Amino acid sequence: MSERPLVTSANTACIILARGGSKGVPGKNLRPVGGVSLIGRAVRAGRAATGVAAVYVSTDDADIAAEAALYGARIIDRPAELSGDTASSEAGWLHAVPLVRDDLPGLDKLVFLQCTSPFITGADIDGCLAEMEARGTDCALSVTEDHSFLWGLDADGRGVGLNHNEREQRKRRQDLPPQYCESGAIYCVQLASFLTTGQRFCGSVALYPVDHPPIEIDTLQDFALCSQIAQAGGHSEIAPGRLARVKAIVMDFDGVHTDNLVITDQNGIESVRTSRGDGMGIAALRESGRYKMMILSKERNPVVLKRAEKLKLEVQHSVDDKVAALERWLAERDLGWDDLLYVGNDVNDRGAIERAGLSACPSDSHPSILGVADWILPLPGGQGALRSMSDVLMASAAIG
């Protein structure tokens, strides 16, 4: 599909329905994939879309509300009569509209996201909005291309081809007529059309193909599969163009290079655990020659220096003011904050995270950092987080 221009609007809102009463998988919306809860992933995707002014979560559950707020969502209290198994999604969305209009009086478009599709990105949402705009339709939805041979039953209960003639020579899959499967992830609507019909398919429809894994989570097995996909490496929710702008990578030590635990012997001597996989990832980044790299740590333990020496990285330790240290370091290399990828995990990293052009954190970082980092790496600190970051950066560089 040809590339569409981004649609930016202060009058577009994203609404996510997330009730607390899931019976198939209790607590489903709070369960993590790649270290981030389903509701957290959906909110992050909505906030990453340039065409969305604000993200709202409609829920009947206090824990879901707290989790969604952590990632920057505005909360709508969903009444009990709209939170049961029989309540339609449309009813929940219609209930939310007047409350969203209180914040956005000019509201004219809505994006509905499903928590059960964990691999939505901001770029997917922007693409779906842009397709609706370009086609001049009332609504749009995310789809995946489907090249399946579909079968049905005739009046006698015998198999019959639906999109092919089983009595003719078998065609190649790519020669079948174009067809698409609803991904269940993103639905966009023109507000006026939606309010007139009360349905997500409220008139003419645009289709926007996405290439994220076409999985909707309904079972624990689905969670296990999605977790494996999230941790497989080589892909992330960060747009390739944003990754390509990185010229410098600076990392905290404890909780990033380590698992944030310290072993102390009877003499008070401390030791830490690091990952050989992380070390290989760092080596690949260093040897690529694309990045200026440094470890920046508040820690005063000499183990920081020894690990940096082994990784052949520049290091500054015993640093209390990381922002000031980074200001000097970047200026000395004729770089700016927009060139920097900063990786941290705790409250003392927040200043640098908020200034950096791109920020990342391991999946087990402090909750306040999970809420502000651009990129949540799918593994914990000292247990593959930096290797997963390296895999994505190297894959992006190879494509670029």
Secondary structure in CASP SS format (residue, H / E / C, confidence):
PFRMAT SS
TARGET T0000
AUTHOR 0000-0000-0000
METHOD secondary structure of the structure
MODEL  1
M C 1.00
S C 1.00
E C 1.00
R C 1.00
P C 1.00
L C 1.00
V C 1.00
T C 1.00
S C 1.00
A C 1.00
N C 1.00
T E 1.00
A E 1.00
C E 1.00
I E 1.00
I E 1.00
L E 1.00
A C 1.00
R C 1.00
G C 1.00
G C 1.00
S C 1.00
K C 1.00
G C 1.00
V C 1.00
P C 1.00
G C 1.00
K H 1.00
N H 1.00
L H 1.00
R C 1.00
P E 1.00
V E 1.00
G C 1.00
G C 1.00
V E 1.00
S E 1.00
L H 1.00
I H 1.00
G H 1.00
R H 1.00
A H 1.00
V H 1.00
R H 1.00
A H 1.00
G H 1.00
R H 1.00
A H 1.00
A C 1.00
T C 1.00
G C 1.00
V C 1.00
A C 1.00
A E 1.00
V E 1.00
Y E 1.00
V E 1.00
S E 1.00
T E 1.00
D C 1.00
D C 1.00
A H 1.00
D H 1.00
I H 1.00
A H 1.00
A H 1.00
E H 1.00
A H 1.00
A H 1.00
L H 1.00
Y C 1.00
G C 1.00
A C 1.00
R E 1.00
I E 1.00
I E 1.00
D E 1.00
R C 1.00
P C 1.00
A H 1.00
E H 1.00
L H 1.00
S C 1.00
G C 1.00
D C 1.00
T C 1.00
A C 1.00
S C 1.00
S H 1.00
E H 1.00
A H 1.00
G H 1.00
W H 1.00
L H 1.00
H H 1.00
A H 1.00
V H 1.00
P H 1.00
L H 1.00
V H 1.00
R H 1.00
D H 1.00
D H 1.00
L C 1.00
P C 1.00
G C 1.00
L C 1.00
D C 1.00
K E 1.00
L E 1.00
V E 1.00
F E 1.00
L E 1.00
Q C 1.00
C C 1.00
T C 1.00
S C 1.00
P C 1.00
F C 1.00
I C 1.00
T C 1.00
G H 1.00
A H 1.00
D H 1.00
I H 1.00
D H 1.00
G H 1.00
C H 1.00
L H 1.00
A H 1.00
E H 1.00
M H 1.00
E H 1.00
A H 1.00
R H 1.00
G C 1.00
T C 1.00
D C 1.00
C E 1.00
A E 1.00
L E 1.00
S E 1.00
V E 1.00
T E 1.00
E E 1.00
D C 1.00
H C 1.00
S C 1.00
F C 1.00
L C 1.00
W E 1.00
G E 1.00
L E 1.00
D C 1.00
A C 1.00
D C 1.00
G C 1.00
R C 1.00
G E 1.00
V E 1.00
G E 1.00
L C 1.00
N C 1.00
H C 1.00
N C 1.00
E C 1.00
R C 1.00
E C 1.00
Q C 1.00
R C 1.00
K C 1.00
R C 1.00
R H 1.00
Q H 1.00
D H 1.00
L C 1.00
P C 1.00
P C 1.00
Q C 1.00
Y E 1.00
C E 1.00
E E 1.00
S E 1.00
G E 1.00
A E 1.00
I E 1.00
Y E 1.00
C E 1.00
V E 1.00
Q E 1.00
L H 1.00
A H 1.00
S H 1.00
F H 1.00
L H 1.00
T H 1.00
T H 1.00
G C 1.00
Q C 1.00
R C 1.00
F C 1.00
C C 1.00
G C 1.00
S C 1.00
V E 1.00
A E 1.00
L E 1.00
Y E 1.00
P E 1.00
V C 1.00
D C 1.00
H C 1.00
P C 1.00
P C 1.00
I C 1.00
E C 1.00
I C 1.00
D C 1.00
T C 1.00
L H 1.00
Q H 1.00
D H 1.00
F H 1.00
A H 1.00
L H 1.00
C H 1.00
S H 1.00
Q H 1.00
I H 1.00
A H 1.00
Q H 1.00
A C 1.00
G C 1.00
G C 1.00
H C 1.00
S C 1.00
E C 1.00
I C 1.00
A C 1.00
P H 1.00
G H 1.00
R H 1.00
L H 1.00
A H 1.00
R C 1.00
V C 1.00
K C 1.00
A E 1.00
I E 1.00
V E 1.00
M E 1.00
D C 1.00
F C 1.00
D C 1.00
G C 1.00
V C 1.00
H C 1.00
T E 1.00
D C 1.00
N C 1.00
L C 1.00
V C 1.00
I E 1.00
T E 1.00
D C 1.00
Q C 1.00
N C 1.00
G C 1.00
I C 1.00
E E 1.00
S E 1.00
V C 1.00
R C 1.00
T E 1.00
S C 1.00
R H 1.00
G H 1.00
D H 1.00
G H 1.00
M H 1.00
G H 1.00
I H 1.00
A H 1.00
A H 1.00
L H 1.00
R H 1.00
E H 1.00
S H 1.00
G C 1.00
R C 1.00
Y C 1.00
K E 1.00
M E 1.00
M E 1.00
I E 1.00
L E 1.00
S C 1.00
K C 1.00
E C 1.00
R C 1.00
N C 1.00
P C 1.00
V H 1.00
V H 1.00
L H 1.00
K H 1.00
R H 1.00
A H 1.00
E H 1.00
K H 1.00
L H 1.00
K C 1.00
L C 1.00
E E 1.00
V E 1.00
Q E 1.00
H C 1.00
S C 1.00
V C 1.00
D C 1.00
D C 1.00
K H 1.00
V H 1.00
A H 1.00
A H 1.00
L H 1.00
E H 1.00
R H 1.00
W H 1.00
L H 1.00
A H 1.00
E H 1.00
R C 1.00
D C 1.00
L C 1.00
G C 1.00
W H 1.00
D H 1.00
D H 1.00
L E 1.00
L E 1.00
Y E 1.00
V E 1.00
G C 1.00
N C 1.00
D C 1.00
V H 1.00
N H 1.00
D H 1.00
R H 1.00
G H 1.00
A H 1.00
I H 1.00
E H 1.00
R H 1.00
A C 1.00
G C 1.00
L E 1.00
S E 1.00
A E 1.00
C E 1.00
P C 1.00
S C 1.00
D C 1.00
S C 1.00
H C 1.00
P H 1.00
S H 1.00
I H 1.00
L H 1.00
G C 1.00
V C 1.00
A C 1.00
D C 1.00
W E 1.00
I E 1.00
L C 1.00
P C 1.00
L C 1.00
P C 1.00
G C 1.00
G C 1.00
Q C 1.00
G C 1.00
A H 1.00
L H 1.00
R H 1.00
S H 1.00
M H 1.00
S H 1.00
D H 1.00
V H 1.00
L H 1.00
M H 1.00
A H 1.00
S H 1.00
A H 1.00
A H 1.00
I H 1.00
G C 1.00
END
